């Protein structure tokens, strides 16, 4: 998501709390004003998702457009450069040769702004020598095409800056909504506190869910899926991790029956493993931040059904 690390952790907690509310709605709806607070969260959480998706979609579109226009400018400019370089070489114009001597590799590795400058250098050199280089097919029509391609790329270079402004604005809106959710949850805290004595399990689960968990930057989970009878690795087993009923991650075991998870929220997960021909394995796994959590899952084969003859 396009949030900072702190916002990500808070928003993940807010989603988990909302799902907790949904699972316990019948009980919690009896609390005063709870339905209103629940409705507020049900409105703001989808709004945050929509803003984030819009932000990522817009920036992706700008990047794709820029790449397309740079490719078009590159092709036309280098076509012009080859003609002009031939002219300069055969007329012994060493100054011009030095001025426009860019290889395809050099041009492709330039930053956008440096690439744009190099394009204009080649174009203006061709424009200056157009009459003399006409024999090398440096024509007014070709110069017109090249200029249009360079200008189109030059305009789109500024678009990401505008996109960054839009991104900042959208991030600000998401941040405001997250803060609104925090204020809403501050009120639900007071309501759930009323259940501390009468519903201790609900009370504890709520505050466990309310914890903001942080992501670890190192390897978090190292797992192995095996056959319970033979200890042979089981390939293509699907392993899902759920936190408070929400699907957080799904992995597939590789050739050696292994898979790794680089970064994951800490918490108490329900881990479900499925593989055709084997019984489904369901277990509770506690993931601890900043520690390597090793999991071995031994699957039992499904017993063949006996048929009555």
N, C-alpha and C positions, 0 to 999 in steps of 0.2 A: 504494500500500500504506500501511497505518497504522503505518509505522515512521518514525523520524527519518531525515534525509538520510544520516547516517553509516551507520546500520544498513542502509539500502537499498543503499548501495554495497557494503558487506561481503557482504550476503546475495546480491546479484546475482553477485558474484565466486564465492561458494560454489556457486551453481547451475551456473555455467560450469565450475568445476573438476570437479564431479560428472559433468557431461556429458562432459568430457574423459576422466575415468576410465572411463566407460562405453564410449567409443569405443576405448580402448586397454586394455580389461579383460584380454584374453588375455595381453598382455605383463606388465602390472602385477601380475596375480594371482600371478606367480611370486615376487614380493617377500614377505619374511616379514611376517605379520600384516596384509598389505594387504587381503585379503578381509574381515577383521573391521572394519577402518576404513571400507572402502567400504560395508559393510552399515550401519554407524552413520550415515553421511551419508544413505544411502537411507531411513533411518527418520526422522531429524530434519527433513530438508527438507520432506517432505509434512506433517509436524506443524506446521511454521511456516506453510505455506500454509493449512492448515485453520484455525489460530488466527486468521490475518489475515482470512480469509473470514467466519468466525463473528463476529468483531468488527465488521466492516463491515455484516453482515446485521442484527445486533442493534441497532446505533445507527440504522440506516435505518428499522427497524420502529418504534422509539420516536418518531422524528421524524414519521413518517406518522401515528401515533396521535395525537400532540399536535396536529398540524394539523387532523385530523378533529374532535377535541373542541373546539378553539378555534372552528372554523367553526360547530359546533352551538351553542356558547354565544353567539357573536356574533349569530346569527340570532334566538335567543330573547330575548336581552337587548335588542336594538335594537327588536324588536317591542313589548316592554314599554315601552321608553323612549318610543316614538312615542305610545303611549296616554297615558302619564304626562305627556308634554310638552303634549299637547292639553289635558289636565285643568288643568295649571298655567297655561297661557296664557289659557284662558277664565275662570279664576277669579282672574286677575291676581296669581298667586303668583310674583312676580318672583324671590324667593329660590330657590324650587324650580326655576324655569326655568333660572337660572344654574347651579344645582347639577348638573343632569342634561343640560345642553346639549352633547352630543357628536354630531358628524356621523359618518356611516358611514366616511368617509375618515379622520377623526381616529382613530376606534377601530381601524381596520384597520392603522394605522401605529404603534400603541403597542407597546412591548415586552411580552413575556408577563406579567411581574409587574405592570406599570402597567395593562395591559388587564384583568387580574384585579381589581385594585383599583377600576377604573372600573365594572366589572360589579357589584361589591358595593355601590358607591355608589348606582347606579341601583336595584338590588334593594331595598336598605334604605329608600330614599326611597319606593319603591312600597309596600313593606310598611307604612310609617308612614301613608301616605295611602290605603290600600286601601279602606277603607269609603267615604271621601269620593269616591274615583275609581271606584267600582263602576260608575257610569253609563258610564264609558269602557272598560268590560270589563277592568278591572284586578281579576281574580278570584282567589280563593284557589288555584284549580286552576292558573291561569297562573303564579302566584308559585311554586307547588310545582315546576312544570316548569323554570322559570328557575333556581331554587335548585339543583336536581339537576344541570343543565347546567354551572353555574358550579363546583360542587363537583367534578364529574368532571374538568373542565379543571384545577382547582387541584391535584388529586392527581397528574395526569400531568406537571405542571411539575417536580415533584421527581424524576421518573423519569430524566431526562437526567443529573442529578447522580449517581444510582446507576449509570447507564450509564457515566459517566466513571470511576467507581471500577472498574467491570468492565473498562473499556477499559485503565485503568492496569495492572490485574492481568494482562490478556492481553498487553499490551505487555511487561510484565516477564517473562512466560513466553517470549515470542518472543525477547527479549533474552538470556535464559539459554540458549536453544537455539542462538542464533547464536554465543554464546561457547563453547558445547560444540563446535560445528562448527569454530571457530577452533583449539581445542585438538586436535581430530582432525587438522586440516590441518597443524598443527605437527609431528605425528608422520609424516604422509605426506611432508612436506618432507624429513625425514631419510631416508626410503626412496628417494625420487626422486633425492636427492643421490648415491645409489649408482650411478645410471645416467649420471652426468655424462660419463664417458669412453666407455662402451660404447654409449650411446644419446643422443648430443648433441642430436639434433633433438627427441626426446621431452622431454629435460631442459629445453631452451629453451622449447618450447611450453608446458610445465607452468608455468614461472615467468612467462611472458607472461600466461597465463590467471589466475595467482594475484594479479595486480595489481588493486588496488581502484581503480576509476575513478570520478571525480566528475562530476556533472551540471552543465552550464553553464546559467545562467538566461536567457541571451539566445538569439537565433536561431542554430541550430547548422548546419542544412542548408538550402540553397536549390537546388532541382533543376529541370531542364527536360528534357522528353522530346520528341524531334522525329523526323520522318521523315528517314532518312538521305539519301534522294534529293532531296527537295524542301525540306527544312528547315522544313516546316510543323509546327506543334505537334500532338502526338498526345494525344488526350483519352482518359480512362478506361484508361490503361495501369496495370497493377498492379505496384508496386515493393516488393519485400520486402528487409529488411535482416536478415542473420543474423550472429551473433557466436559463434564457436566451435561452429557447427552449430545454434545455438538461434535460432529466429525471435524477433527483438526488436521489429520494427515492420513494418507494411505500410501503404503509402499508395497513393492513386489520383490520377493526374494530372488536373488541372482543365481548364477550357475553353481556357486558354492553354498547356496542356501542362505547367503548373508545379505544384509543391507545395513546401511548407516544413515543416521539422521544428524545433520550438522548443527542445526539450531532448533530449539523447541521450548515452548513455555514449560516451566516446572509445574507440577501438580499431580493429582491422582487420576490416572487414565484408566479407562476400560479398553483393553487391547483385544481385538477379535481377529483371529486368523482362519482363513478359509482356503481350501484346496480340494479340487474334485478328487474323490476317492478317499478322503480323510474326514474325520469328525471335526466339526468346528470347535476351535479352542478359544475360550473366553477367560480372560484373567485381569486382575487389577495390577497396575504397574505404577509405582511412584517415580516420577522423573524429578531429579534434584538438579537445580541450576549449578553450573560450573563444576559438575562432576560427570565422569563417563559412566553411563548407565548401561550395563550389559544384560541382555535378555536372551535366553535360550528357550525356544518353543518346540516342544516335542509333540508332533501330531500322531494321533492314533488312526490307523486305517479303518475305514468303514467296514463293518462286518457284512458279508454277502448275505442277502436275504434268501432264506430257504423256501423252495417252492414245493407245494404238496403235489405228489404224483398221483 
